[in-house]
Amino acid sequence: MTSISIIGSGKMSSAIAEVATRAGASIQIIRRSTSSSSGDRPNVTYGALGDELTGDLVVLAVPYNAYPSILEFYRERLRDKVVVDISNPIDFTTYDELKSPADSSTAAELAKQLPEGAEVVKAFNVNLGDTLTAGTNGTTTTTVLFAGDYAEAKIAVADLIEASGMRAVDVGPLSRARELEAMGFLQIVLSALGKTRNESGFTLLQ
């Protein structure tokens, strides 16, 4: 059975926890405080920032600008983990550009900062949280696009997605994360402008 640690406690953390629940995974959520709340899940182990990571898959469900502080705690402890980057590096004050380097991506820059053995996969960034929670995108099954350089890491992510009842599509090496981030940027802008709904988004039709 897959085990997953999700760092973060926002909407995307909750959505990916729902994906992992449907997939039958063992779930840990790392947040700033271990204080319980009414929204806590009975099937989840909660920990505080700095606690040991129990999952083989580690999802960074925090804004990209929080990555440096996360890595202060976990850089070395991400060795031999599959690290899932879901971020969309957008300037939310202007919604006018990606903040990652023009020839790179947040996922690629993250990979450069991690120790040997950590395997980065870009995934979930093109999906709005509601489509992950429901497992549907409009009237179709939610499609999750992902990219990475390590076959076994991508298989682990695809297995999680498919076990949750969604469709997983491998778009290629980690260099494709740049295009995924552009798609995520466009989708968020369309949603912010009211041109799409939170429960809709891009999908691939078979």
C-alpha positions as a Markdown table, in Angstrom:
| # | Residue | x | y | z |
|---|---|---|---|---|
| 1 | Met | 0.0 | 0.0 | 0.0 |
| 2 | Thr | 1.2 | 3.5 | -0.9 |
| 3 | Ser | 2.2 | 5.8 | 2.0 |
| 4 | Ile | 2.1 | 9.5 | 1.5 |
| 5 | Ser | 3.1 | 12.6 | 3.5 |
| 6 | Ile | 1.5 | 15.9 | 2.5 |
| 7 | Ile | 3.2 | 19.0 | 3.7 |
| 8 | Gly | 0.6 | 21.8 | 4.0 |
| 9 | Ser | -2.9 | 22.2 | 5.3 |
| 10 | Gly | -4.7 | 24.3 | 2.6 |
| 11 | Lys | -7.3 | 23.3 | 0.0 |
| 12 | Met | -4.9 | 21.4 | -2.2 |
| 13 | Ser | -3.6 | 19.4 | 0.8 |
| 14 | Ser | -7.2 | 18.4 | 1.6 |
| 15 | Ala | -7.9 | 17.6 | -2.0 |
| 16 | Ile | -4.8 | 15.3 | -2.3 |
| 17 | Ala | -5.7 | 13.7 | 1.0 |
| 18 | Glu | -9.0 | 12.8 | -0.5 |
| 19 | Val | -7.3 | 11.4 | -3.6 |
| 20 | Ala | -5.0 | 9.3 | -1.3 |
| 21 | Thr | -8.0 | 8.2 | 0.8 |
| 22 | Arg | -9.8 | 6.9 | -2.3 |
| 23 | Ala | -6.6 | 5.1 | -3.3 |
| 24 | Gly | -6.4 | 3.4 | 0.1 |
| 25 | Ala | -3.1 | 5.0 | 1.0 |
| 26 | Ser | -1.6 | 5.6 | 4.4 |
| 27 | Ile | -1.7 | 9.3 | 4.9 |
| 28 | Gln | 0.3 | 11.8 | 7.0 |
| 29 | Ile | -0.3 | 15.5 | 6.9 |
| 30 | Ile | 2.4 | 17.9 | 8.2 |
| 31 | Arg | 1.2 | 21.3 | 9.3 |
| 32 | Arg | 2.5 | 24.1 | 11.5 |
| 33 | Ser | 0.6 | 22.9 | 14.5 |
| 34 | Thr | -0.6 | 19.5 | 15.7 |
| 35 | Ser | -3.7 | 21.1 | 17.3 |
| 36 | Ser | -6.8 | 19.3 | 16.1 |
| 37 | Ser | -9.6 | 21.0 | 14.2 |
| 38 | Ser | -13.1 | 20.1 | 13.1 |
| 39 | Gly | -11.9 | 19.3 | 9.6 |
| 40 | Asp | -9.4 | 16.6 | 10.7 |
| 41 | Arg | -9.8 | 13.2 | 9.0 |
| 42 | Pro | -10.0 | 10.1 | 11.1 |
| 43 | Asn | -7.8 | 8.1 | 8.7 |
| 44 | Val | -4.9 | 10.6 | 8.8 |
| 45 | Thr | -1.9 | 11.0 | 11.0 |
| 46 | Tyr | -1.1 | 14.6 | 11.7 |
| 47 | Gly | 2.3 | 16.0 | 12.5 |
| 48 | Ala | 4.0 | 19.4 | 13.0 |
| 49 | Leu | 6.6 | 20.9 | 10.7 |
| 50 | Gly | 9.9 | 19.2 | 11.5 |
| 51 | Asp | 8.4 | 15.8 | 12.4 |
| 52 | Glu | 9.7 | 12.8 | 10.6 |
| 53 | Leu | 8.1 | 12.0 | 7.2 |
| 54 | Thr | 6.5 | 8.6 | 7.1 |
| 55 | Gly | 5.4 | 8.6 | 3.5 |
| 56 | Asp | 7.3 | 7.2 | 0.5 |
| 57 | Leu | 5.7 | 9.9 | -1.5 |
| 58 | Val | 6.0 | 13.4 | -0.2 |
| 59 | Val | 3.7 | 16.1 | -1.6 |
| 60 | Leu | 4.7 | 19.7 | -1.2 |
| 61 | Ala | 1.2 | 21.3 | -0.9 |
| 62 | Val | 2.4 | 24.8 | -0.1 |
| 63 | Pro | 3.0 | 27.9 | -2.2 |
| 64 | Tyr | 6.3 | 27.8 | -4.1 |
| 65 | Asn | 7.7 | 30.7 | -2.1 |
| 66 | Ala | 7.4 | 28.5 | 1.0 |
| 67 | Tyr | 9.8 | 25.9 | -0.4 |
| 68 | Pro | 13.0 | 27.5 | 1.1 |
| 69 | Ser | 11.6 | 27.2 | 4.6 |
| 70 | Ile | 10.3 | 23.7 | 4.0 |
| 71 | Leu | 13.8 | 22.7 | 2.8 |
| 72 | Glu | 15.4 | 24.1 | 5.9 |
| 73 | Phe | 13.6 | 21.3 | 7.8 |
| 74 | Tyr | 13.5 | 18.5 | 5.2 |
| 75 | Arg | 16.2 | 18.8 | 2.5 |
| 76 | Glu | 18.3 | 15.9 | 3.7 |
| 77 | Arg | 15.2 | 13.9 | 4.8 |
| 78 | Leu | 13.9 | 13.9 | 1.3 |
| 79 | Arg | 16.7 | 11.7 | 0.2 |
| 80 | Asp | 15.2 | 8.5 | -1.4 |
| 81 | Lys | 11.7 | 10.0 | -1.4 |
| 82 | Val | 9.5 | 10.7 | -4.4 |
| 83 | Val | 8.9 | 14.4 | -4.1 |
| 84 | Val | 5.7 | 15.7 | -5.8 |
| 85 | Asp | 5.7 | 19.4 | -6.7 |
| 86 | Ile | 2.2 | 20.7 | -7.3 |
| 87 | Ser | 3.1 | 24.4 | -7.4 |
| 88 | Asn | 2.2 | 27.1 | -9.9 |
| 89 | Pro | 4.7 | 29.9 | -9.5 |
| 90 | Ile | 2.3 | 32.8 | -10.1 |
| 91 | Asp | 2.5 | 36.4 | -9.0 |
| 92 | Phe | -1.0 | 36.4 | -7.4 |
| 93 | Thr | -0.9 | 40.2 | -7.1 |
| 94 | Thr | -0.9 | 40.7 | -10.8 |
| 95 | Tyr | -1.7 | 37.3 | -12.4 |
| 96 | Asp | 0.5 | 38.3 | -15.3 |
| 97 | Glu | 3.5 | 36.0 | -15.4 |
| 98 | Leu | 5.1 | 32.8 | -14.1 |
| 99 | Lys | 7.8 | 33.5 | -11.5 |
| 100 | Ser | 10.0 | 30.5 | -12.4 |
| 101 | Pro | 13.1 | 31.1 | -14.7 |
| 102 | Ala | 12.2 | 31.4 | -18.4 |
| 103 | Asp | 14.2 | 28.3 | -19.3 |
| 104 | Ser | 13.2 | 26.2 | -16.3 |
| 105 | Ser | 10.4 | 25.4 | -13.8 |
| 106 | Thr | 9.8 | 25.3 | -10.1 |
| 107 | Ala | 10.0 | 21.5 | -10.3 |
| 108 | Ala | 13.4 | 21.6 | -12.0 |
| 109 | Glu | 14.8 | 24.2 | -9.6 |
| 110 | Leu | 13.5 | 22.1 | -6.7 |
| 111 | Ala | 15.3 | 19.1 | -8.0 |
| 112 | Lys | 18.6 | 21.0 | -8.1 |
| 113 | Gln | 18.3 | 21.7 | -4.4 |
| 114 | Leu | 17.5 | 18.2 | -3.2 |
| 115 | Pro | 20.1 | 15.5 | -2.3 |
| 116 | Glu | 20.9 | 12.6 | -4.5 |
| 117 | Gly | 18.2 | 10.0 | -4.4 |
| 118 | Ala | 15.3 | 12.4 | -4.2 |
| 119 | Glu | 13.1 | 12.0 | -7.3 |
| 120 | Val | 10.9 | 14.9 | -8.3 |
| 121 | Val | 7.6 | 14.5 | -10.1 |
| 122 | Lys | 5.5 | 17.4 | -11.3 |
| 123 | Ala | 1.8 | 16.6 | -10.8 |
| 124 | Phe | -1.6 | 18.0 | -9.8 |
| 125 | Asn | -0.7 | 21.6 | -10.7 |
| 126 | Val | -3.1 | 21.6 | -13.7 |
| 127 | Asn | -6.0 | 20.4 | -11.5 |
| 128 | Leu | -8.2 | 22.7 | -9.4 |
| 129 | Gly | -8.8 | 21.2 | -6.0 |
| 130 | Asp | -12.5 | 20.5 | -6.5 |
| 131 | Thr | -11.8 | 18.3 | -9.5 |
| 132 | Leu | -9.4 | 16.2 | -7.4 |
| 133 | Thr | -11.8 | 15.9 | -4.5 |
| 134 | Ala | -14.7 | 14.9 | -6.7 |
| 135 | Gly | -12.6 | 12.8 | -9.1 |
| 136 | Thr | -14.5 | 14.4 | -12.0 |
| 137 | Asn | -13.9 | 17.4 | -14.2 |
| 138 | Gly | -17.3 | 18.6 | -15.4 |
| 139 | Thr | -18.9 | 15.4 | -16.7 |
| 140 | Thr | -15.6 | 13.5 | -17.3 |
| 141 | Thr | -13.1 | 11.6 | -15.1 |
| 142 | Thr | -10.4 | 14.0 | -13.9 |
| 143 | Thr | -7.1 | 13.7 | -15.8 |
| 144 | Val | -3.9 | 14.3 | -13.9 |
| 145 | Leu | -0.9 | 15.2 | -16.1 |
| 146 | Phe | 2.6 | 14.5 | -14.6 |
| 147 | Ala | 6.2 | 14.7 | -15.6 |
| 148 | Gly | 9.5 | 13.4 | -14.2 |
| 149 | Asp | 12.8 | 11.8 | -15.0 |
| 150 | Tyr | 12.6 | 8.6 | -12.9 |
| 151 | Ala | 10.4 | 5.8 | -14.1 |
| 152 | Glu | 9.7 | 4.2 | -10.7 |
| 153 | Ala | 8.8 | 7.6 | -9.2 |
| 154 | Lys | 6.4 | 8.2 | -12.1 |
| 155 | Ile | 4.9 | 4.7 | -11.7 |
| 156 | Ala | 4.3 | 5.4 | -8.0 |
| 157 | Val | 2.5 | 8.7 | -8.7 |
| 158 | Ala | 0.5 | 7.1 | -11.6 |
| 159 | Asp | -0.6 | 4.2 | -9.3 |
| 160 | Leu | -1.9 | 6.6 | -6.7 |
| 161 | Ile | -3.8 | 8.6 | -9.3 |
| 162 | Glu | -5.4 | 5.6 | -10.9 |
| 163 | Ala | -6.2 | 3.8 | -7.7 |
| 164 | Ser | -8.2 | 6.9 | -6.7 |
| 165 | Gly | -10.3 | 6.4 | -9.8 |
| 166 | Met | -8.8 | 9.2 | -11.9 |
| 167 | Arg | -6.8 | 9.1 | -15.2 |
| 168 | Ala | -3.0 | 9.5 | -15.1 |
| 169 | Val | -1.2 | 10.8 | -18.2 |
| 170 | Asp | 2.7 | 10.9 | -18.4 |
| 171 | Val | 3.7 | 13.9 | -20.4 |
| 172 | Gly | 7.4 | 13.1 | -20.4 |
| 173 | Pro | 10.6 | 14.2 | -18.6 |
| 174 | Leu | 10.8 | 16.8 | -15.9 |
| 175 | Ser | 11.7 | 19.4 | -18.5 |
| 176 | Arg | 8.0 | 19.3 | -19.5 |
| 177 | Ala | 7.1 | 20.8 | -16.1 |
| 178 | Arg | 7.6 | 24.2 | -17.7 |
| 179 | Glu | 4.6 | 23.5 | -20.0 |
| 180 | Leu | 2.6 | 22.1 | -17.1 |
| 181 | Glu | 3.2 | 25.2 | -15.1 |
| 182 | Ala | 2.1 | 27.4 | -18.1 |
| 183 | Met | -1.1 | 25.3 | -18.3 |
| 184 | Gly | -1.7 | 25.7 | -14.6 |
| 185 | Phe | -1.1 | 29.4 | -14.8 |
| 186 | Leu | -3.7 | 29.7 | -17.6 |
| 187 | Gln | -6.3 | 27.6 | -15.8 |
| 188 | Ile | -5.9 | 29.7 | -12.6 |
| 189 | Val | -6.2 | 33.0 | -14.5 |
| 190 | Leu | -9.4 | 31.7 | -16.3 |
| 191 | Ser | -10.9 | 30.7 | -12.9 |
| 192 | Ala | -9.9 | 34.0 | -11.3 |
| 193 | Leu | -11.7 | 35.9 | -14.2 |
| 194 | Gly | -14.8 | 33.8 | -13.7 |
| 195 | Lys | -14.5 | 32.2 | -17.2 |
| 196 | Thr | -14.4 | 28.7 | -15.7 |
| 197 | Arg | -15.8 | 27.1 | -12.6 |
| 198 | Asn | -13.8 | 25.6 | -9.7 |
| 199 | Glu | -15.2 | 22.2 | -10.5 |
| 200 | Ser | -14.1 | 22.3 | -14.1 |
| 201 | Gly | -10.9 | 22.7 | -16.0 |
| 202 | Phe | -8.7 | 21.2 | -18.8 |
| 203 | Thr | -9.2 | 17.5 | -19.6 |
| 204 | Leu | -8.2 | 15.0 | -22.2 |
| 205 | Leu | -10.8 | 13.0 | -24.1 |
| 206 | Gln | -10.0 | 9.5 | -25.1 |
